[in-house]
Amino acid sequence: MGRGMLLTMSAAAAILMITMGMRQSLGLFIAPIIETTGVGYAAMSFALAIGQLMWGVAQPAFGAMADRYGAGRVLLIGALLLAGGTALTPFASNEFLLLATMGVLTAAGAGAGSFSVLIGVVAQRVPAARRSVAAGFVNAGGSLGQFVFAPLNQFLITTFGWMAAMWAMAVTALVTIPLARPLLRKPDAEAPASAGPSAPAPSTLTLREQLAIAVRDRSYWCLHAGFLTCGFHIAFLVTHLPGEVKLCSLPASVAAASISIIGLANVAGSLMAGWAGGVMRMKWLLFAMYFSRAVAVAIYLAAPKTSFTFYGFAAVLGFTWLATVPPTAGLIGKLFGVRYLATLFGLATLTHQIGGFFGAWLGGLALVKFGDYSWMWYADMALALAAAFVNLPIREAPVRAAAVPA
């Protein structure tokens, strides 16, 4: 692996560490924001649910922009939106303003510097045989961000208050601008754009033609269906785990530590997924990940609710947390090539975040209506099983350009 390739991967991983670390620790701000503004829990959950959806909407939009104009301007716009939205959040005194800052600006900025753009640009710069490993490496950066930012934000909130913590994150978001520089160089000649000899040739397909191929492919929709339930699962947990910890009469530090453990465990899980995607069929890898989540939730529900239960639950879930990203992106690249990977994977991420919207929003409604999250846990378990089995019909073979209608 060349020095330039490693630098590109490291830069992408570092940017994702910041954007994902900031996003995945927002649940820690719910209680202090409610105490300061008086906004209800359901309204706060809705604002974060809109953020989940906006993060998903931003990715295919910014992915298409990156495919057409390059990643540089996309990452710059994203950094400014993320910093601006985070800096303005302490001035948001009602539900509407929280929707605008946390739900729209911050989420859109994080989406511009997230999976679809970063993995898309890296995939165009590495040989086909190393794309799965590269995707796992970049993805591990996002997980490391969760490990770093959750305890950091909890410390800042406890020591200086949630407003100061938000402003510190706004400054941190600007660091992604110089980090983007290695991603602006042109792809190496050794990194062919196609996924294989049968894949659609990028030089003969427009984005519209590539989308026409994708929407007619059953395997692509199976990936969307699995990713939908993945989004529900992750958004529910990252948004409402602090609330679950509070219901169990445990300190807020347990929630911060659990979120951090999830991130650390997923560093290992992402690297494992990147390696495994190169030596085994990726649909079986996805099946195993989703099935293990259903088992983990079942064990958690039966276990006594102690701090050690949360830490163990976090470690098990963390191993597959965002490790679904490398095989999902890898399968899309295998099916359609990498020329428009940022757009095609961005659309899958949008589906992921539609699930995320319902996971974050319905969690808040469940707590208000029933007083706990029991029904959400049951739904989460059922959806994880569905996600496991929906991946089995996927065909791991390039889709031919002949699929484009005349």
VOTIDO-137140 format. One record per residue (C-alpha): x, y, z. Coordinates in steps of 0.02 Angstrom, whole numbers, padded with zeros to 5 digits, always signed. Layout:
<rofis>
XYZ ...
</rofis>
This chain:
<rofis>
+00000+00000+00000 +00078+00164-00057 +00110+00313+00055 -00014+00423-00040 -00150+00291-00025 -00122+00273+00162 -00124+00463+00184 -00289+00473+00090 -00367+00337+00197 -00302+00417+00358 -00370+00588+00310 -00542+00516+00272 -00542+00418+00435 -00493+00574+00534 -00634+00677+00457 -00759+00539+00493 -00693+00528+00671 -00743+00709+00700 -00910+00711+00609 -00971+00545+00678 -00901+00577+00851 -01001+00738+00861 -01160+00658+00794 -01156+00501+00899 -01136+00595+01064 -01284+00714+01040 -01393+00605+01153 -01289+00666+01301 -01355+00843+01271 -01540+00797+01281 -01563+00813+01470 -01466+00976+01493 -01550+01058+01343 -01722+01009+01409 -01678+01079+01581 -01620+01244+01504 -01754+01271+01372 -01905+01180+01444 -01932+01089+01278 -02021+00923+01306 -01936+00755+01285 -02044+00706+01136 -02007+00873+01050 -01821+00852+01081 -01827+00675+01013 -01917+00740+00858 -01780+00869+00829 -01647+00734+00836 -01754+00621+00727 -01761+00758+00595 -01572+00766+00614 -01561+00580+00576 -01666+00605+00420 -01572+00761+00363 -01405+00671+00384 -01472+00538+00267 -01545+00661+00141 -01380+00756+00136 -01275+00605+00089 -01343+00564-00086 -01357+00750-00123 -01179+00789-00071 -01122+00621-00143 -01188+00670-00315 -01103+00839-00297 -00939+00754-00252 -00956+00633-00400 -00979+00781-00517 -00871+00920-00445 -00751+00831-00327 -00749+00808-00139 -00657+00968-00094 -00798+01094-00101 -00920+00968-00025 -00810+00942+00128 -00785+01130+00147 -00973+01163+00141 -01001+01022+00265 -00872+01089+00388 -00951+01262+00386 -01128+01194+00408 -01075+01078+00550 -00979+01215+00641 -01117+01343+00614 -01259+01231+00671 -01164+01175+00825 -01113+01353+00872 -01292+01416+00855 -01375+01276+00956 -01344+01360+01127 -01447+01508+01064 -01594+01395+01017 -01726+01425+01149 -01874+01331+01076 -01920+01178+00973 -01918+01268+00806 -01742+01336+00830 -01678+01166+00890 -01751+01090+00732 -01657+01219+00628 -01490+01198+00716 -01476+01017+00774 -01605+00948+00652 -01549+01035+00492 -01384+01130+00494 -01280+01015+00604 -01349+00856+00526 -01325+00917+00347 -01146+00969+00384 -01106+00801+00462 -01185+00715+00312 -01070+00806+00192 -00920+00738+00286 -00984+00562+00310 -00982+00387+00234 -01045+00414+00057 -00924+00553+00011 -00774+00488+00108 -00787+00304+00061 -00832+00354-00117 -00676+00460-00140 -00563+00330-00057 -00634+00188-00163 -00584+00282-00321 -00405+00291-00258 -00370+00112-00205 -00359-00049-00306 -00516-00157-00310 -00435-00293-00203 -00407-00170-00061 -00571-00076-00062 -00652-00179+00075 -00502-00155+00189 -00498+00032+00147 -00683+00051+00186 -00658-00038+00352 -00512+00076+00394 -00611+00234+00357 -00761+00168+00450 -00653+00131+00602 -00615+00317+00609 -00799+00354+00639 -00806+00225+00778 -00649+00297+00857 -00736+00466+00856 -00878+00395+00958 -00752+00323+01082 -00664+00492+01098 -00807+00616+01090 -00933+00533+01207 -00826+00545+01366 -00752+00711+01307 -00924+00789+01286 -00984+00718+01451 -00831+00794+01537 -00860+00963+01454 -01046+00961+01496 -01013+00916+01678 -00868+01038+01700 -00911+01188+01592 -01094+01163+01544 -01176+01102+01385 -01162+01269+01294 -00973+01275+01313 -00966+01094+01255 -01064+01141+01097 -00947+01286+01058 -00795+01175+01083 -00869+01052+00957 -00900+01194+00833 -00716+01238+00835 -00670+01055+00816 -00780+01041+00661 -00671+01169+00572 -00521+01053+00590 -00596+00946+00451 -00553+01082+00323 -00363+01058+00324 -00387+00870+00346 -00475+00864+00177 -00320+00915+00080 -00255+00737+00043 -00425+00693-00031 -00410+00825-00166 -00273+00740-00266 -00320+00645-00423 -00347+00455-00414 -00193+00348-00445 -00182+00255-00608 -00168+00092-00509 -00344+00112-00440 -00463+00061-00581 -00637+00131-00563 -00735-00023-00611 -00777-00165-00494 -00733-00297-00622 -00734-00340-00805 -00923-00359-00810 -00963-00201-00716 -01035-00049-00806 -00894+00056-00878 -00896+00229-00799 -00848+00312-00962 -01005+00250-01051 -01134+00278-00913 -01209+00439-00850 -01268+00454-00671 -01448+00442-00731 -01412+00281-00825 -01322+00208-00675 -01470+00248-00564 -01587+00166-00690 -01484+00006-00675 -01481+00013-00485 -01668+00039-00458 -01706-00117-00562 -01589-00227-00463 -01663-00334-00323 -01498-00351-00231 -01482-00163-00216 -01654-00153-00135 -01612-00295-00016 -01464-00192+00043 -01580-00044+00067 -01702-00148+00170 -01565-00212+00285 -01490-00039+00304 -01662+00032+00349 -01672-00078+00503 -01490-00044+00544 -01531+00141+00550 -01679+00113+00665 -01570+00012+00784 -01424+00133+00792 -01528+00293+00805 -01638+00221+00942 -01488+00171+01046 -01378+00323+01019 -01523+00441+01055 -01608+00351+01199 -01473+00250+01286 -01445+00395+01409 -01632+00390+01445 -01629+00201+01471 -01483+00220+01591 -01578+00353+01687 -01732+00241+01700 -01621+00109+01779 -01567+00237+01912 -01387+00237+01854 -01278+00394+01835 -01258+00484+01668 -01075+00431+01665 -01133+00252+01630 -01218+00311+01469 -01064+00408+01414 -00951+00260+01452 -01068+00141+01360 -01072+00250+01204 -00883+00261+01213 -00866+00072+01230 -00979+00049+01078 -00861+00158+00978 -00704+00070+01037 -00776-00102+01004 -00828-00048+00830 -00651+00003+00786 -00608-00181+00799 -00773-00230+00716 -00747-00113+00569 -00570-00174+00537 -00632-00353+00550 -00774-00318+00429 -00654-00238+00306 -00540-00389+00311 -00681-00518+00309 -00762-00432+00159 -00611-00481+00057 -00611-00665+00104 -00795-00713+00122 -00962-00672+00044 -01018-00505+00110 -01202-00550+00120 -01162-00687+00247 -01060-00562+00345 -01210-00445+00352 -01324-00589+00402 -01211-00633+00549 -01201-00452+00608 -01387-00418+00607 -01430-00587+00684 -01306-00557+00826 -01392-00393+00867 -01559-00479+00895 -01474-00604+01011 -01385-00464+01106 -01547-00368+01136 -01634-00525+01198 -01493-00559+01323 -01494-00377+01380 -01682-00381+01415 -01660-00537+01522 -01509-00472+01618 -01509-00368+01779 -01488-00184+01739 -01319-00143+01816 -01178-00037+01750 -01083-00194+01701 -01233-00255+01602 -01232-00094+01502 -01044-00105+01473 -01056-00285+01414 -01206-00247+01305 -01113-00099+01230 -00959-00204+01192 -01060-00340+01103 -01166-00217+01004 -01017-00108+00967 -00927-00245+00872 -01061-00236+00735 -01119-00056+00766 -01059+00026+00605 -00966-00126+00542 -01112-00151+00422 -01047-00004+00319 -00893-00087+00237 -00988-00241+00171 -01137-00135+00116 -01027-00012+00024 -00922-00157-00041 -01074-00245-00113 -01133-00087-00199 -00960-00064-00274 -00958-00246-00329 -01129-00229-00410 -01108-00062-00498 -00925-00007-00491 -00859+00143-00395 -00883+00287-00519 -01048+00335-00438 -01023+00247-00272 -01042+00408-00172 -01217+00432-00246 -01274+00249-00240 -01210+00221-00064 -01278+00391-00015 -01452+00334-00067 -01431+00178+00039 -01379+00289+00183 -01536+00393+00157 -01638+00234+00179 -01533+00196+00334 -01579+00366+00404 -01764+00348+00366 -01752+00202+00487 -01650+00315+00600 -01788+00446+00601 -01914+00320+00666 -01791+00247+00790 -01755+00417+00869 -01934+00484+00859 -02031+00330+00912 -01913+00304+01058 -01966+00472+01129 -02150+00438+01098 -02136+00267+01181 -02060+00342+01338 -02195+00476+01349 -02338+00354+01318 -02281+00198+01411 -02151+00264+01533 -02012+00151+01467 -01936+00081+01306 -01999-00099+01316 -02094-00099+01152 -01949-00016+01064 -01833-00156+01120 -01953-00288+01053 -01969-00195+00887 -01781-00177+00877 -01756-00363+00902 -01885-00409+00769 -01811-00287+00643 -01635-00352+00671 -01695-00527+00628 -01782-00461+00473 -01624-00370+00420 -01523-00530+00438 -01633-00633+00324 -01667-00498+00193 -01483-00500+00146 -01480-00684+00099 -01557-00666-00077 -01422-00541-00129 -01327-00590-00286 -01142-00545-00272 -01103-00517-00455 -01078-00359-00561 -01235-00291-00644 -01211-00274-00831 -01239-00111-00922 -01363-00201-01036 -01489-00173-00897 -01508+00007-00955 -01670+00024-01054 -01651+00072-01236 
</rofis>
